[in-house]
Amino acid sequence: MENNVEAIKNTIEDPVAIYGSLEWPNRDVYFGKSEIATYKSSLYTKVVIEIPNEYSDHGMVVSAWPQKEINGNINEKELKHVKPKLR
């Protein structure tokens, strides 16, 4: 993913969806789409962010990778953000 740092930034700044992690309560899972990624534009960029504590206003990227769907170790009951559809 070192060639896709901008795609990771785009995912964090303008996510399609953000979920809480299923296994780690201090992590959020971001999904985004990017036209500048080196992989297919049909894939999502998945970024796992660790938040040090509930009072923190920043986090650290734990991992990032492309994948087909919005799934995988996400807490579907903890949807924190979803990008509105354009009309």
The first five atom37 places (N, CA, C, CB, O) and aatype in JSON, in Angstrom:
{
  "aatype": [12, 6, 2, 2, 19, 6, 0, 9, 11, 2, 16, 9, 6, 3, 14, 19, 0, 9, 18, 7, 15, 10, 6, 17, 14, 2, 1, 3, 19, 18, 13, 7, 11, 15, 6, 9, 0, 16, 18, 11, 15, 15, 10, 18, 16, 11, 19, 19, 9, 6, 9, 14, 2, 6, 18, 15, 3, 8, 7, 12, 19, 19, 15, 0, 17, 14, 5, 11, 6, 9, 2, 7, 2, 9, 2, 6, 11, 6, 10, 11, 8, 19, 11, 14, 11, 10, 1],
  "atom_mask": [
    [1, 1, 1, 1, 1],
    [1, 1, 1, 1, 1],
    [1, 1, 1, 1, 1],
    [1, 1, 1, 1, 1],
    [1, 1, 1, 1, 1],
    [1, 1, 1, 1, 1],
    [1, 1, 1, 1, 1],
    [1, 1, 1, 1, 1],
    [1, 1, 1, 1, 1],
    [1, 1, 1, 1, 1],
    [1, 1, 1, 1, 1],
    [1, 1, 1, 1, 1],
    [1, 1, 1, 1, 1],
    [1, 1, 1, 1, 1],
    [1, 1, 1, 1, 1],
    [1, 1, 1, 1, 1],
    [1, 1, 1, 1, 1],
    [1, 1, 1, 1, 1],
    [1, 1, 1, 1, 1],
    [1, 1, 1, 0, 1],
    [1, 1, 1, 1, 1],
    [1, 1, 1, 1, 1],
    [1, 1, 1, 1, 1],
    [1, 1, 1, 1, 1],
    [1, 1, 1, 1, 1],
    [1, 1, 1, 1, 1],
    [1, 1, 1, 1, 1],
    [1, 1, 1, 1, 1],
    [1, 1, 1, 1, 1],
    [1, 1, 1, 1, 1],
    [1, 1, 1, 1, 1],
    [1, 1, 1, 0, 1],
    [1, 1, 1, 1, 1],
    [1, 1, 1, 1, 1],
    [1, 1, 1, 1, 1],
    [1, 1, 1, 1, 1],
    [1, 1, 1, 1, 1],
    [1, 1, 1, 1, 1],
    [1, 1, 1, 1, 1],
    [1, 1, 1, 1, 1],
    [1, 1, 1, 1, 1],
    [1, 1, 1, 1, 1],
    [1, 1, 1, 1, 1],
    [1, 1, 1, 1, 1],
    [1, 1, 1, 1, 1],
    [1, 1, 1, 1, 1],
    [1, 1, 1, 1, 1],
    [1, 1, 1, 1, 1],
    [1, 1, 1, 1, 1],
    [1, 1, 1, 1, 1],
    [1, 1, 1, 1, 1],
    [1, 1, 1, 1, 1],
    [1, 1, 1, 1, 1],
    [1, 1, 1, 1, 1],
    [1, 1, 1, 1, 1],
    [1, 1, 1, 1, 1],
    [1, 1, 1, 1, 1],
    [1, 1, 1, 1, 1],
    [1, 1, 1, 0, 1],
    [1, 1, 1, 1, 1],
    [1, 1, 1, 1, 1],
    [1, 1, 1, 1, 1],
    [1, 1, 1, 1, 1],
    [1, 1, 1, 1, 1],
    [1, 1, 1, 1, 1],
    [1, 1, 1, 1, 1],
    [1, 1, 1, 1, 1],
    [1, 1, 1, 1, 1],
    [1, 1, 1, 1, 1],
    [1, 1, 1, 1, 1],
    [1, 1, 1, 1, 1],
    [1, 1, 1, 0, 1],
    [1, 1, 1, 1, 1],
    [1, 1, 1, 1, 1],
    [1, 1, 1, 1, 1],
    [1, 1, 1, 1, 1],
    [1, 1, 1, 1, 1],
    [1, 1, 1, 1, 1],
    [1, 1, 1, 1, 1],
    [1, 1, 1, 1, 1],
    [1, 1, 1, 1, 1],
    [1, 1, 1, 1, 1],
    [1, 1, 1, 1, 1],
    [1, 1, 1, 1, 1],
    [1, 1, 1, 1, 1],
    [1, 1, 1, 1, 1],
    [1, 1, 1, 1, 1]
  ],
  "atom_positions": [
    [[0.8, -1.21, 0.0], [0.0, 0.0, 0.0], [0.84, 1.27, 0.0], [-0.91, 0.0, 1.19], [0.3, 2.38, 0.0]],
    [[2.17, 1.13, 0.0], [2.99, 2.33, 0.03], [2.79, 3.21, -1.21], [4.44, 1.94, 0.15], [3.07, 4.41, -1.16]],
    [[2.32, 2.64, -2.31], [2.03, 3.43, -3.51], [0.62, 4.01, -3.48], [2.21, 2.57, -4.75], [0.19, 4.66, -4.44]],
    [[-0.11, 3.78, -2.39], [-1.5, 4.22, -2.29], [-1.77, 5.08, -1.07], [-2.41, 3.03, -2.27], [-2.87, 5.06, -0.52]],
    [[-0.77, 5.83, -0.66], [-0.92, 6.68, 0.52], [-2.03, 7.71, 0.3], [0.42, 7.4, 0.84], [-2.81, 7.98, 1.22]],
    [[-2.13, 8.27, -0.89], [-3.19, 9.25, -1.17], [-4.57, 8.6, -1.12], [-2.97, 9.9, -2.54], [-5.52, 9.23, -0.66]],
    [[-4.7, 7.36, -1.56], [-5.98, 6.65, -1.48], [-6.36, 6.41, -0.01], [-5.91, 5.3, -2.24], [-7.53, 6.49, 0.35]],
    [[-5.37, 6.13, 0.81], [-5.62, 5.96, 2.25], [-6.07, 7.28, 2.86], [-4.35, 5.42, 2.98], [-7.03, 7.31, 3.63]],
    [[-5.38, 8.37, 2.53], [-5.77, 9.69, 3.02], [-7.19, 10.03, 2.6], [-4.8, 10.77, 2.52], [-7.99, 10.51, 3.4]],
    [[-7.52, 9.78, 1.33], [-8.86, 10.06, 0.82], [-9.92, 9.27, 1.59], [-8.95, 9.73, -0.67], [-11.0, 9.79, 1.89]],
    [[-9.6, 8.03, 1.91], [-10.54, 7.18, 2.66], [-10.8, 7.76, 4.04], [-10.0, 5.75, 2.77], [-11.93, 7.76, 4.51]],
    [[-9.75, 8.24, 4.7], [-9.9, 8.81, 6.04], [-10.65, 10.15, 5.98], [-8.53, 9.0, 6.69], [-11.49, 10.43, 6.84]],
    [[-10.34, 10.96, 4.99], [-10.94, 12.3, 4.89], [-12.35, 12.29, 4.32], [-10.07, 13.18, 4.05], [-13.16, 13.15, 4.66]],
    [[-12.66, 11.33, 3.45], [-13.97, 11.29, 2.78], [-14.45, 9.84, 2.67], [-13.89, 11.95, 1.38], [-14.56, 9.31, 1.56]],
    [[-14.73, 9.2, 3.8], [-15.1, 7.79, 3.78], [-16.5, 7.55, 3.23], [-15.01, 7.23, 5.17], [-17.38, 8.4, 3.32]],
    [[-16.68, 6.37, 2.65], [-18.01, 5.91, 2.24], [-18.76, 5.45, 3.49], [-17.92, 4.76, 1.18], [-19.95, 5.7, 3.64]],
    [[-18.04, 4.76, 4.39], [-18.64, 4.27, 5.63], [-17.55, 4.1, 6.69], [-19.38, 2.93, 5.39], [-16.38, 3.86, 6.38]],
    [[-17.97, 4.24, 7.95], [-17.09, 3.98, 9.09], [-17.86, 3.09, 10.05], [-16.62, 5.32, 9.78], [-19.0, 3.38, 10.43]],
    [[-17.23, 2.0, 10.45], [-17.79, 1.07, 11.43], [-16.83, 0.94, 12.6], [-18.07, -0.32, 10.8], [-15.63, 1.17, 12.47]],
    [[-17.38, 0.58, 13.76], [-16.53, 0.16, 14.86], [-15.99, -1.22, 14.54], [0.0, 0.0, 0.0], [-16.61, -1.98, 13.8]],
    [[-14.85, -1.54, 15.11], [-14.26, -2.86, 14.92], [-15.02, -3.89, 15.74], [-12.76, -2.85, 15.31], [-15.48, -3.6, 16.84]],
    [[-15.14, -5.08, 15.22], [-15.81, -6.16, 15.92], [-14.97, -6.68, 17.08], [-16.14, -7.3, 14.96], [-15.51, -7.09, 18.1]],
    [[-13.66, -6.66, 16.94], [-12.77, -7.23, 17.95], [-12.07, -6.21, 18.84], [-11.73, -8.06, 17.28], [-11.71, -6.51, 19.98]],
    [[-11.88, -5.0, 18.34], [-11.11, -3.99, 19.06], [-11.99, -2.77, 19.32], [-9.83, -3.59, 18.27], [-12.27, -2.03, 18.38]],
    [[-12.42, -2.55, 20.55], [-13.31, -1.41, 20.83], [-12.66, -0.04, 20.59], [-13.79, -1.48, 22.25], [-13.38, 0.95, 20.45]],
    [[-11.35, 0.03, 20.56], [-10.67, 1.31, 20.33], [-10.24, 1.5, 18.87], [-9.46, 1.41, 21.23], [-9.38, 2.33, 18.57]],
    [[-10.84, 0.72, 17.98], [-10.51, 0.86, 16.55], [-11.76, 1.11, 15.72], [-9.78, -0.4, 16.04], [-12.83, 0.58, 16.01]],
    [[-11.6, 1.92, 14.69], [-12.65, 2.15, 13.71], [-12.16, 1.65, 12.36], [-13.03, 3.67, 13.64], [-10.96, 1.64, 12.08]],
    [[-13.1, 1.22, 11.53], [-12.79, 0.67, 10.22], [-13.43, 1.57, 9.16], [-13.28, -0.81, 10.08], [-14.65, 1.7, 9.1]],
    [[-12.59, 2.18, 8.35], [-13.02, 3.12, 7.3], [-13.02, 2.4, 5.95], [-12.1, 4.37, 7.26], [-12.14, 1.58, 5.67]],
    [[-14.0, 2.73, 5.12], [-14.06, 2.24, 3.75], [-14.21, 3.43, 2.83], [-15.24, 1.23, 3.56], [-15.0, 4.34, 3.09]],
    [[-13.45, 3.43, 1.75], [-13.54, 4.51, 0.79], [-13.29, 4.03, -0.62], [0.0, 0.0, 0.0], [-12.83, 2.91, -0.84]],
    [[-13.59, 4.89, -1.56], [-13.33, 4.63, -2.98], [-12.36, 5.7, -3.47], [-14.65, 4.62, -3.83], [-12.45, 6.86, -3.08]],
    [[-11.44, 5.3, -4.33], [-10.46, 6.25, -4.84], [-10.13, 5.95, -6.29], [-9.19, 6.23, -3.98], [-9.84, 4.81, -6.65]],
    [[-10.17, 6.98, -7.09], [-9.8, 6.86, -8.5], [-8.29, 6.87, -8.69], [-10.44, 7.99, -9.31], [-7.8, 6.51, -9.76]],
    [[-7.55, 7.27, -7.67], [-6.1, 7.38, -7.82], [-5.34, 6.17, -7.29], [-5.61, 8.61, -7.11], [-4.11, 6.13, -7.36]],
    [[-6.05, 5.18, -6.77], [-5.4, 3.98, -6.25], [-4.79, 3.17, -7.4], [-6.4, 3.1, -5.45], [-5.26, 3.26, -8.53]],
    [[-3.76, 2.41, -7.1], [-3.1, 1.59, -8.12], [-3.88, 0.31, -8.41], [-1.68, 1.25, -7.69], [-3.56, -0.41, -9.36]],
    [[-4.89, 0.01, -7.61], [-5.73, -1.16, -7.84], [-7.05, -0.72, -8.48], [-5.99, -1.94, -6.51], [-7.3, 0.48, -8.62]],
    [[-7.88, -1.67, -8.85], [-9.14, -1.39, -9.55], [-10.0, -0.4, -8.78], [-9.92, -2.68, -9.78], [-10.11, -0.47, -7.56]],
    [[-10.61, 0.53, -9.49], [-11.47, 1.52, -8.84], [-12.75, 0.9, -8.3], [-11.81, 2.64, -9.82], [-13.47, 1.54, -7.53]],
    [[-13.05, -0.33, -8.68], [-14.23, -1.01, -8.15], [-14.01, -1.52, -6.73], [-14.62, -2.17, -9.06], [-14.96, -1.88, -6.04]],
    [[-12.75, -1.55, -6.29], [-12.43, -2.02, -4.94], [-12.5, -0.88, -3.93], [-11.04, -2.66, -4.92], [-12.25, 0.28, -4.25]],
    [[-12.85, -1.24, -2.72], [-12.81, -0.29, -1.61], [-11.41, -0.27, -1.02], [-13.85, -0.66, -0.53], [-10.68, -1.26, -1.08]],
    [[-11.04, 0.86, -0.47], [-9.84, 0.95, 0.36], [-10.34, 0.8, 1.79], [-9.04, 2.31, 0.13], [-11.19, 1.57, 2.24]],
    [[-9.83, -0.19, 2.5], [-10.22, -0.43, 3.89], [-9.05, 0.02, 4.77], [-10.58, -1.94, 4.14], [-7.92, -0.41, 4.58]],
    [[-9.36, 0.89, 5.74], [-8.33, 1.43, 6.62], [-8.77, 1.23, 8.07], [-8.07, 2.94, 6.32], [-9.88, 1.61, 8.45]],
    [[-7.91, 0.62, 8.86], [-8.18, 0.41, 10.28], [-7.42, 1.48, 11.06], [-7.77, -1.04, 10.74], [-6.2, 1.62, 10.94]],
    [[-8.17, 2.23, 11.88], [-7.61, 3.33, 12.67], [-7.77, 2.98, 14.15], [-8.32, 4.69, 12.33], [-8.84, 2.59, 14.59]],
    [[-6.68, 3.14, 14.9], [-6.74, 2.94, 16.35], [-6.81, 4.3, 17.03], [-5.51, 2.13, 16.86], [-6.0, 5.18, 16.76]],
    [[-7.8, 4.45, 17.91], [-7.99, 5.68, 18.67], [-7.44, 5.44, 20.07], [-9.51, 6.11, 18.71], [-7.92, 4.53, 20.75]],
    [[-6.45, 6.22, 20.54], [-5.81, 5.94, 21.82], [-6.78, 5.91, 23.01], [-4.75, 6.97, 22.08], [-6.68, 5.05, 23.88]],
    [[-7.74, 6.86, 23.04], [-8.73, 6.88, 24.11], [-9.94, 7.69, 23.65], [-8.14, 7.47, 25.43], [-9.89, 8.34, 22.6]],
    [[-11.0, 7.65, 24.42], [-12.25, 8.29, 24.0], [-12.14, 9.81, 23.95], [-13.36, 7.9, 24.95], [-13.0, 10.46, 23.33]],
    [[-11.14, 10.39, 24.56], [-10.97, 11.84, 24.56], [-10.03, 12.33, 23.47], [-10.45, 12.29, 25.91], [-9.84, 13.54, 23.29]],
    [[-9.45, 11.41, 22.74], [-8.48, 11.76, 21.71], [-9.19, 12.25, 20.45], [-7.59, 10.55, 21.38], [-10.25, 11.75, 20.08]],
    [[-8.59, 13.24, 19.79], [-9.14, 13.73, 18.53], [-8.31, 13.27, 17.33], [-9.22, 15.26, 18.56], [-8.44, 13.82, 16.24]],
    [[-7.47, 12.27, 17.54], [-6.67, 11.74, 16.44], [-6.46, 10.23, 16.65], [-5.29, 12.48, 16.33], [-6.67, 9.7, 17.74]],
    [[-6.05, 9.58, 15.59], [-5.81, 8.15, 15.65], [-4.59, 7.78, 14.84], [0.0, 0.0, 0.0], [-3.93, 8.64, 14.25]],
    [[-4.3, 6.48, 14.79], [-3.14, 5.98, 14.07], [-3.6, 4.88, 13.11], [-2.06, 5.44, 15.06], [-4.39, 4.01, 13.48]],
    [[-3.11, 4.93, 11.89], [-3.43, 3.88, 10.93], [-2.73, 2.6, 11.36], [-3.01, 4.29, 9.47], [-1.51, 2.57, 11.53]],
    [[-3.53, 1.55, 11.54], [-2.99, 0.25, 11.93], [-2.69, -0.57, 10.69], [-3.98, -0.51, 12.85], [-1.65, -1.23, 10.6]],
    [[-3.61, -0.54, 9.73], [-3.44, -1.32, 8.5], [-4.38, -0.78, 7.43], [-3.71, -2.83, 8.76], [-5.36, -0.09, 7.74]],
    [[-4.07, -1.09, 6.18], [-4.91, -0.68, 5.07], [-4.71, -1.65, 3.91], [-4.59, 0.78, 4.63], [-3.61, -2.16, 3.7]],
    [[-5.8, -1.91, 3.16], [-5.71, -2.8, 2.01], [-6.96, -2.63, 1.14], [-5.55, -4.27, 2.46], [-7.97, -2.11, 1.61]],
    [[-6.9, -3.06, -0.12], [-8.08, -3.03, -0.99], [-8.92, -4.29, -0.79], [-7.66, -2.89, -2.47], [-8.4, -5.36, -0.5]],
    [[-10.23, -4.13, -0.93], [-11.1, -5.31, -0.9], [-12.41, -5.03, -1.63], [-11.39, -5.73, 0.55], [-12.78, -3.87, -1.86]],
    [[-13.11, -6.12, -2.01], [-14.31, -6.03, -2.85], [-15.52, -5.42, -2.16], [-14.67, -7.38, -3.34], [-16.24, -4.63, -2.76]],
    [[-15.76, -5.79, -0.9], [-17.0, -5.41, -0.24], [-16.74, -4.76, 1.12], [-17.89, -6.64, -0.07], [-15.64, -4.85, 1.68]],
    [[-17.77, -4.12, 1.63], [-17.71, -3.56, 2.98], [-18.08, -4.68, 3.95], [-18.68, -2.32, 3.15], [-19.25, -4.96, 4.19]],
    [[-17.06, -5.32, 4.48], [-17.26, -6.41, 5.44], [-15.93, -6.76, 6.09], [-17.88, -7.66, 4.74], [-14.9, -6.16, 5.79]],
    [[-15.96, -7.74, 6.98], [-14.74, -8.24, 7.59], [-14.38, -7.58, 8.9], [0.0, 0.0, 0.0], [-13.81, -6.49, 8.92]],
    [[-14.72, -8.23, 10.0], [-14.38, -7.77, 11.35], [-14.94, -6.38, 11.67], [-12.89, -7.75, 11.53], [-14.32, -5.6, 12.39]],
    [[-16.11, -6.08, 11.11], [-16.77, -4.82, 11.44], [-17.99, -5.12, 12.31], [-17.18, -4.03, 10.16], [-18.64, -6.16, 12.15]],
    [[-18.29, -4.2, 13.21], [-19.47, -4.32, 14.04], [-20.61, -3.62, 13.3], [-19.24, -3.72, 15.47], [-20.71, -2.39, 13.33]],
    [[-21.46, -4.39, 12.65], [-22.53, -3.81, 11.85], [-23.55, -3.04, 12.69], [-23.24, -4.89, 11.07], [-24.32, -2.25, 12.15]],
    [[-23.57, -3.27, 13.99], [-24.46, -2.53, 14.89], [-23.84, -1.18, 15.28], [-24.76, -3.35, 16.14], [-24.49, -0.36, 15.92]],
    [[-22.59, -0.98, 14.9], [-21.88, 0.25, 15.25], [-21.46, 1.02, 14.0], [-20.65, -0.07, 16.12], [-20.28, 1.31, 13.8]],
    [[-22.44, 1.33, 13.17], [-22.21, 2.15, 11.99], [-22.08, 3.6, 12.45], [-23.36, 1.99, 10.93], [-23.03, 4.17, 12.97]],
    [[-20.92, 4.19, 12.26], [-20.65, 5.53, 12.76], [-20.83, 6.62, 11.71], [-19.24, 5.59, 13.3], [-21.07, 7.78, 12.04]],
    [[-20.73, 6.23, 10.45], [-20.86, 7.21, 9.36], [-21.21, 6.45, 8.09], [-19.55, 8.05, 9.18], [-20.71, 5.36, 7.83]],
    [[-22.08, 7.05, 7.3], [-22.33, 6.55, 5.94], [-22.5, 7.77, 5.05], [-23.6, 5.61, 5.89], [-23.21, 8.72, 5.38]],
    [[-21.84, 7.73, 3.91], [-21.89, 8.86, 2.98], [-23.27, 8.88, 2.33], [-20.76, 8.74, 1.89], [-23.74, 7.86, 1.83]],
    [[-23.91, 10.04, 2.33], [-25.22, 10.13, 1.69], [-25.12, 9.91, 0.18], [-25.87, 11.49, 1.98], [-24.14, 10.29, -0.46]],
    [[-26.16, 9.29, -0.37], [-26.21, 9.09, -1.82], [-26.57, 10.4, -2.51], [-27.22, 7.99, -2.2], [-27.34, 11.2, -1.98]],
    [[-26.01, 10.6, -3.69], [-26.37, 11.76, -4.49], [-27.68, 11.47, -5.2], [-25.25, 12.1, -5.51], [-27.95, 10.34, -5.6]],
    [[-28.47, 12.47, -5.35], [-29.78, 12.28, -6.03], [-29.66, 12.55, -7.49], [-30.85, 13.18, -5.44], [-30.64, 12.44, -8.22]]
  ]
}
